[in-house]
Amino acid sequence: MKDSKLKTIKINAAGLKSVGKNAFKGIHKKATISVPKKQLKAYKKLLKGKGQASSVKIK
């Protein structure tokens, strides 16, 4: 799905195991992905390189 207007994504799941290769392809280049604080480090590693621009923030 290509949606360049998508600027915020909130992930509430605490036990996310996998994410598709191009799951975030086409989202806004300055988008923000919010994740639970306890999983921040793990989710940064998990979500890296899933189709989003390098300017997308994971917090």
N, CA, C and O atoms as CSV, one atom per row, in Angstrom:
chain,resi,resn,atom,element,x,y,z
A,1,MET,N,N,0.845,-1.171,0.000
A,1,MET,CA,C,0.000,0.000,0.000
A,1,MET,C,C,0.891,1.234,0.000
A,1,MET,O,O,1.823,1.333,0.798
A,2,LYS,N,N,0.611,2.147,-0.870
A,2,LYS,CA,C,1.395,3.378,-0.953
A,2,LYS,C,C,0.516,4.537,-0.530
A,2,LYS,O,O,-0.436,4.893,-1.224
A,3,ASP,N,N,0.841,5.127,0.620
A,3,ASP,CA,C,0.066,6.251,1.132
A,3,ASP,C,C,1.015,7.303,1.681
A,3,ASP,O,O,1.381,7.266,2.855
A,4,SER,N,N,1.412,8.238,0.833
A,4,SER,CA,C,2.383,9.249,1.231
A,4,SER,C,C,1.812,10.260,2.221
A,4,SER,O,O,2.555,11.087,2.749
A,5,LYS,N,N,0.492,10.207,2.484
A,5,LYS,CA,C,-0.117,11.101,3.468
A,5,LYS,C,C,-0.056,10.522,4.879
A,5,LYS,O,O,-0.330,11.231,5.847
A,6,LEU,N,N,0.294,9.265,5.006
A,6,LEU,CA,C,0.347,8.599,6.307
A,6,LEU,C,C,1.546,9.120,7.101
A,6,LEU,O,O,2.696,8.845,6.756
A,7,LYS,N,N,1.264,9.882,8.178
A,7,LYS,CA,C,2.340,10.520,8.939
A,7,LYS,C,C,2.548,9.939,10.323
A,7,LYS,O,O,3.635,10.085,10.883
A,8,THR,N,N,1.547,9.283,10.898
A,8,THR,CA,C,1.711,8.697,12.226
A,8,THR,C,C,1.206,7.263,12.244
A,8,THR,O,O,0.155,6.945,11.687
A,9,ILE,N,N,1.977,6.413,12.893
A,9,ILE,CA,C,1.613,5.009,13.066
A,9,ILE,C,C,1.831,4.687,14.529
A,9,ILE,O,O,2.892,4.985,15.078
A,10,LYS,N,N,0.837,4.079,15.172
A,10,LYS,CA,C,0.969,3.713,16.576
A,10,LYS,C,C,0.857,2.200,16.692
A,10,LYS,O,O,-0.126,1.600,16.259
A,11,ILE,N,N,1.885,1.594,17.284
A,11,ILE,CA,C,1.909,0.150,17.499
A,11,ILE,C,C,1.734,-0.075,18.995
A,11,ILE,O,O,2.584,0.329,19.788
A,12,ASN,N,N,0.637,-0.715,19.384
A,12,ASN,CA,C,0.355,-0.982,20.791
A,12,ASN,C,C,0.799,-2.371,21.222
A,12,ASN,O,O,0.947,-2.626,22.417
A,13,ALA,N,N,1.012,-3.261,20.280
A,13,ALA,CA,C,1.356,-4.641,20.586
A,13,ALA,C,C,2.703,-4.736,21.304
A,13,ALA,O,O,3.685,-4.130,20.876
A,14,ALA,N,N,2.739,-5.483,22.373
A,14,ALA,CA,C,3.968,-5.634,23.151
A,14,ALA,C,C,4.783,-6.847,22.703
A,14,ALA,O,O,5.963,-6.952,23.040
A,15,GLY,N,N,4.183,-7.752,21.960
A,15,GLY,CA,C,4.878,-8.976,21.570
A,15,GLY,C,C,4.996,-9.157,20.076
A,15,GLY,O,O,4.854,-10.274,19.579
A,16,LEU,N,N,5.252,-8.092,19.349
A,16,LEU,CA,C,5.377,-8.155,17.900
A,16,LEU,C,C,6.594,-8.988,17.513
A,16,LEU,O,O,7.705,-8.703,17.961
A,17,LYS,N,N,6.400,-10.002,16.697
A,17,LYS,CA,C,7.483,-10.923,16.337
A,17,LYS,C,C,8.102,-10.605,14.981
A,17,LYS,O,O,9.317,-10.715,14.814
A,18,SER,N,N,7.266,-10.204,13.995
A,18,SER,CA,C,7.802,-9.958,12.662
A,18,SER,C,C,7.000,-8.881,11.944
A,18,SER,O,O,5.847,-8.610,12.281
A,19,VAL,N,N,7.636,-8.274,10.947
A,19,VAL,CA,C,7.023,-7.238,10.125
A,19,VAL,C,C,7.418,-7.531,8.688
A,19,VAL,O,O,8.563,-7.894,8.420
A,20,GLY,N,N,6.484,-7.378,7.763
A,20,GLY,CA,C,6.751,-7.647,6.355
A,20,GLY,C,C,7.855,-6.767,5.786
A,20,GLY,O,O,8.095,-5.663,6.273
A,21,LYS,N,N,8.517,-7.261,4.760
A,21,LYS,CA,C,9.679,-6.606,4.174
A,21,LYS,C,C,9.406,-5.170,3.718
A,21,LYS,O,O,10.254,-4.298,3.911
A,22,ASN,N,N,8.269,-4.914,3.133
A,22,ASN,CA,C,7.925,-3.577,2.633
A,22,ASN,C,C,6.676,-3.038,3.307
A,22,ASN,O,O,5.875,-2.355,2.669
A,23,ALA,N,N,6.500,-3.332,4.578
A,23,ALA,CA,C,5.290,-2.954,5.308
A,23,ALA,C,C,5.065,-1.443,5.341
A,23,ALA,O,O,3.917,-0.996,5.332
A,24,PHE,N,N,6.120,-0.659,5.378
A,24,PHE,CA,C,5.986,0.794,5.484
A,24,PHE,C,C,6.419,1.513,4.213
A,24,PHE,O,O,6.694,2.713,4.248
A,25,LYS,N,N,6.483,0.818,3.118
A,25,LYS,CA,C,6.891,1.418,1.844
A,25,LYS,C,C,5.856,2.443,1.391
A,25,LYS,O,O,4.660,2.153,1.357
A,26,GLY,N,N,6.314,3.620,1.050
A,26,GLY,CA,C,5.428,4.644,0.510
A,26,GLY,C,C,4.822,5.583,1.534
A,26,GLY,O,O,4.068,6.480,1.157
A,27,ILE,N,N,5.125,5.413,2.836
A,27,ILE,CA,C,4.571,6.338,3.834
A,27,ILE,C,C,5.333,7.662,3.755
A,27,ILE,O,O,6.377,7.743,3.108
A,28,HIS,N,N,4.814,8.684,4.406
A,28,HIS,CA,C,5.418,10.014,4.395
A,28,HIS,C,C,6.861,9.938,4.871
A,28,HIS,O,O,7.162,9.201,5.810
A,29,LYS,N,N,7.768,10.699,4.230
A,29,LYS,CA,C,9.187,10.597,4.570
A,29,LYS,C,C,9.532,11.170,5.932
A,29,LYS,O,O,10.620,10.913,6.446
A,30,LYS,N,N,8.627,11.944,6.531
A,30,LYS,CA,C,8.858,12.465,7.883
A,30,LYS,C,C,7.848,11.870,8.871
A,30,LYS,O,O,7.482,12.518,9.851
A,31,ALA,N,N,7.409,10.664,8.616
A,31,ALA,CA,C,6.431,9.994,9.472
A,31,ALA,C,C,7.048,9.615,10.818
A,31,ALA,O,O,8.269,9.583,10.975
A,32,THR,N,N,6.168,9.327,11.788
A,32,THR,CA,C,6.584,8.894,13.114
A,32,THR,C,C,5.894,7.572,13.438
A,32,THR,O,O,4.684,7.437,13.258
A,33,ILE,N,N,6.660,6.610,13.912
A,33,ILE,CA,C,6.112,5.327,14.344
A,33,ILE,C,C,6.266,5.275,15.863
A,33,ILE,O,O,7.383,5.294,16.379
A,34,SER,N,N,5.136,5.210,16.578
A,34,SER,CA,C,5.160,5.149,18.041
A,34,SER,C,C,5.042,3.704,18.486
A,34,SER,O,O,4.196,2.957,17.995
A,35,VAL,N,N,5.908,3.314,19.427
A,35,VAL,CA,C,5.920,1.955,19.952
A,35,VAL,C,C,5.942,2.011,21.479
A,35,VAL,O,O,6.267,3.056,22.042
A,36,PRO,N,N,5.604,0.912,22.165
A,36,PRO,CA,C,5.677,0.894,23.635
A,36,PRO,C,C,7.111,1.153,24.107
A,36,PRO,O,O,8.063,0.648,23.512
A,37,LYS,N,N,7.263,1.945,25.185
A,37,LYS,CA,C,8.588,2.320,25.686
A,37,LYS,C,C,9.463,1.114,26.021
A,37,LYS,O,O,10.667,1.130,25.763
A,38,LYS,N,N,8.871,0.082,26.587
A,38,LYS,CA,C,9.648,-1.098,26.992
A,38,LYS,C,C,10.209,-1.868,25.798
A,38,LYS,O,O,11.208,-2.576,25.933
A,39,GLN,N,N,9.583,-1.738,24.646
A,39,GLN,CA,C,10.036,-2.456,23.457
A,39,GLN,C,C,10.768,-1.560,22.465
A,39,GLN,O,O,11.055,-2.002,21.352
A,40,LEU,N,N,11.078,-0.323,22.825
A,40,LEU,CA,C,11.667,0.632,21.888
A,40,LEU,C,C,12.925,0.096,21.207
A,40,LEU,O,O,13.022,0.130,19.980
A,41,LYS,N,N,13.872,-0.389,21.974
A,41,LYS,CA,C,15.142,-0.870,21.421
A,41,LYS,C,C,14.908,-2.056,20.473
A,41,LYS,O,O,15.459,-2.099,19.374
A,42,ALA,N,N,14.101,-2.996,20.905
A,42,ALA,CA,C,13.828,-4.183,20.091
A,42,ALA,C,C,13.058,-3.824,18.824
A,42,ALA,O,O,13.340,-4.357,17.751
A,43,TYR,N,N,12.083,-2.917,18.948
A,43,TYR,CA,C,11.267,-2.538,17.802
A,43,TYR,C,C,12.052,-1.695,16.805
A,43,TYR,O,O,11.806,-1.778,15.602
A,44,LYS,N,N,12.991,-0.886,17.286
A,44,LYS,CA,C,13.841,-0.124,16.351
A,44,LYS,C,C,14.594,-1.092,15.452
A,44,LYS,O,O,14.698,-0.884,14.243
A,45,LYS,N,N,15.117,-2.148,16.055
A,45,LYS,CA,C,15.851,-3.164,15.300
A,45,LYS,C,C,14.911,-3.928,14.359
A,45,LYS,O,O,15.268,-4.202,13.214
A,46,LEU,N,N,13.720,-4.269,14.839
A,46,LEU,CA,C,12.747,-5.027,14.064
A,46,LEU,C,C,12.196,-4.217,12.886
A,46,LEU,O,O,11.995,-4.766,11.803
A,47,LEU,N,N,11.952,-2.932,13.086
A,47,LEU,CA,C,11.316,-2.098,12.068
A,47,LEU,C,C,12.303,-1.465,11.088
A,47,LEU,O,O,11.882,-0.885,10.087
A,48,LYS,N,N,13.590,-1.562,11.353
A,48,LYS,CA,C,14.597,-0.967,10.480
A,48,LYS,C,C,14.579,-1.644,9.107
A,48,LYS,O,O,14.609,-2.870,9.008
A,49,GLY,N,N,14.531,-0.835,8.063
A,49,GLY,CA,C,14.593,-1.367,6.698
A,49,GLY,C,C,13.339,-2.070,6.235
A,49,GLY,O,O,13.422,-3.042,5.484
A,50,LYS,N,N,12.191,-1.609,6.658
A,50,LYS,CA,C,10.930,-2.221,6.236
A,50,LYS,C,C,10.207,-1.376,5.184
A,50,LYS,O,O,8.978,-1.364,5.123
A,51,GLY,N,N,10.986,-0.670,4.356
A,51,GLY,CA,C,10.430,0.077,3.237
A,51,GLY,C,C,10.289,1.572,3.494
A,51,GLY,O,O,10.058,2.335,2.556
A,52,GLN,N,N,10.424,2.006,4.738
A,52,GLN,CA,C,10.279,3.424,5.034
A,52,GLN,C,C,11.582,4.175,4.772
A,52,GLN,O,O,12.656,3.573,4.730
A,53,ALA,N,N,11.481,5.499,4.596
A,53,ALA,CA,C,12.665,6.325,4.403
A,53,ALA,C,C,13.488,6.359,5.689
A,53,ALA,O,O,12.954,6.112,6.770
A,54,SER,N,N,14.761,6.657,5.582
A,54,SER,CA,C,15.620,6.702,6.769
A,54,SER,C,C,15.275,7.877,7.677
A,54,SER,O,O,15.699,7.905,8.832
A,55,SER,N,N,14.515,8.842,7.177
A,55,SER,CA,C,14.121,9.998,7.982
A,55,SER,C,C,12.917,9.723,8.879
A,55,SER,O,O,12.554,10.574,9.692
A,56,VAL,N,N,12.295,8.560,8.751
A,56,VAL,CA,C,11.155,8.186,9.591
A,56,VAL,C,C,11.647,7.928,11.013
A,56,VAL,O,O,12.622,7.203,11.213
A,57,LYS,N,N,10.976,8.519,11.998
A,57,LYS,CA,C,11.370,8.398,13.412
A,57,LYS,C,C,10.588,7.272,14.070
A,57,LYS,O,O,9.388,7.115,13.845
A,58,ILE,N,N,11.288,6.494,14.887
A,58,ILE,CA,C,10.653,5.449,15.694
A,58,ILE,C,C,10.852,5.864,17.142
A,58,ILE,O,O,11.978,5.930,17.634
A,59,LYS,N,N,9.730,6.145,17.825
A,59,LYS,CA,C,9.851,6.584,19.213
A,59,LYS,C,C,8.804,5.968,20.095
A,59,LYS,O,O,8.772,6.239,21.296
